[in-house]
Amino acid sequence: MPEIAEFLLWPALACLVITGMHAYLGLHVVERGVIFVDLALAQVAALGAIIAFLAGYGLHGGGAYAFSLAFTLIGAAIFAFTRTKKNHIPQEAIIGIVYAISSAAAILIMDRLPEGAEHIKHLLVGNLLAVRPHEVLKMAGLYAVIGFLHWLWRKPFLAISTDPGEAARLGYRVRLWDFLFYATFGFVVTLSVAIAGVLLAFSYLIVPSVAAMFFCDRVPARLAIGWSMGTIVSLVGMYASYRFDLPTGAAVICVFGAALCFMALFKRFVPVRGRRLSGE
């Protein structure tokens, strides 16, 4: 057991850090109804890393991170400024288009690179077991800063996520706050994709938030459920990966799916209150 604990220590800490930030951001994403925005931004970040690799940078170095961040901020600007009041074009359509184009471009580039298929697999499911201590500490520091900014800006962010029309009437500049939300979101996604991969980052964002919505509507309670679920699933998934020699990212994602199904069944025996998000 000590050998397992030593082997999984830093991957487990990485998962806990990702859970802490993604479960919170998932509240906003679900309320905004832009479920696949994380998947789209994650794929945009991956495309940036691939282009950096094509330009001669390492796939996991500082150059790749800079390219990924630049591409993600462009994606953030697109999502912020394509959100309209009349919603003639659903924002999910824009998000889907960005995801499809980014994915196709990544495949075209990787097809011309040595071991392109292996790189695509890594970008999709990551390699948590290879995470290094300084990467976890860097991610924790960045997430702490972004978490502090979201705490400072919690009123406009929450108002815009739940009712953008009312937020505009209250005097909030919706597009500016939207850009700040997606920009900070992009910092989170860029780093989590580099460590956990596109699909696992998406799972950490959406599954805990959806599971929490089965049982409550208040922000503190939903965060508590999301953080608890993410922590337990991470530990169980990584242990299963180690015990049965499975790909770590894929194992954690499947445990997320099993846990969500279990909670959906359990929900039938628990009273469910209102759906409106409340910060009280």
HUJOZI-V479245 format. One record per pair of residues at least 12 apart in sequence whose ideal C-beta (glycine too) atoms are under 6 Angstrom apart, sorted by the first residue. I is the first residue (numbers start at 1). J is the second residue. D is the distance in whole Angstrom. If there is no record, write none. Layout:
# HUJOZI-V479245
I_J_D ; I_J_D
This chain:
# HUJOZI-V479245
8_238_5 ; 10_131_6 ; 10_133_6 ; 10_136_6 ; 11_128_4 ; 11_129_5 ; 11_131_6 ; 11_238_6 ; 13_136_5 ; 14_131_5 ; 14_136_5 ; 14_195_6 ; 15_234_4 ; 17_139_5 ; 17_140_5 ; 18_192_5 ; 18_204_5 ; 19_204_6 ; 19_230_3 ; 19_231_6 ; 21_143_4 ; 21_188_5 ; 22_204_4 ; 22_205_4 ; 23_208_4 ; 23_226_3 ; 23_227_5 ; 23_230_5 ; 26_205_5 ; 26_206_6 ; 26_209_3 ; 27_209_5 ; 28_161_4 ; 30_209_5 ; 31_161_4 ; 31_162_6 ; 31_277_5 ; 32_161_5 ; 34_91_6 ; 36_95_5 ; 37_95_5 ; 38_202_5 ; 38_205_4 ; 39_99_6 ; 39_202_5 ; 40_95_5 ; 40_98_5 ; 40_99_4 ; 41_72_6 ; 41_75_5 ; 41_186_6 ; 41_189_5 ; 42_189_5 ; 42_193_5 ; 42_198_4 ; 42_201_5 ; 43_99_5 ; 43_102_4 ; 43_103_5 ; 43_198_6 ; 44_71_5 ; 44_72_6 ; 44_75_4 ; 44_102_5 ; 45_68_4 ; 45_72_5 ; 45_189_6 ; 45_190_5 ; 45_193_5 ; 46_106_6 ; 46_123_4 ; 46_193_6 ; 46_198_6 ; 47_71_6 ; 47_102_5 ; 47_105_6 ; 47_106_5 ; 48_67_4 ; 48_68_4 ; 48_71_3 ; 49_64_4 ; 49_68_5 ; 50_106_5 ; 50_109_5 ; 51_67_6 ; 52_64_4 ; 52_67_4 ; 54_109_6 ; 68_190_5 ; 69_190_5 ; 72_186_4 ; 72_190_5 ; 73_183_6 ; 73_186_6 ; 76_182_4 ; 76_183_5 ; 76_186_5 ; 79_182_5 ; 80_175_6 ; 80_178_4 ; 80_179_4 ; 80_182_5 ; 81_175_6 ; 82_94_5 ; 83_178_6 ; 124_197_5 ; 124_198_5 ; 124_199_5 ; 125_197_4 ; 125_199_6 ; 125_247_6 ; 125_249_3 ; 125_250_5 ; 126_196_4 ; 126_197_3 ; 126_200_6 ; 126_249_5 ; 128_248_5 ; 129_248_5 ; 131_195_6 ; 139_191_5 ; 146_184_5 ; 146_187_6 ; 156_172_5 ; 156_177_5 ; 157_181_6 ; 158_279_6 ; 160_174_6 ; 160_177_6 ; 162_277_5 ; 197_249_5 ; 199_253_6 ; 200_249_4 ; 200_253_6 ; 203_253_5 ; 203_256_5 ; 207_256_5 ; 207_260_5 ; 208_226_3 ; 208_229_5 ; 208_230_5 ; 209_226_6 ; 211_229_5 ; 211_260_5 ; 211_263_5 ; 212_225_4 ; 212_226_5 ; 214_263_6 ; 214_267_4 ; 215_270_6 ; 217_273_6 ; 217_274_5 ; 217_275_6 ; 218_278_5 ; 219_279_5 ; 233_255_5 ; 233_256_5 ; 233_259_5 ; 236_255_5 ; 237_251_5 ; 237_252_3 ; 237_255_4
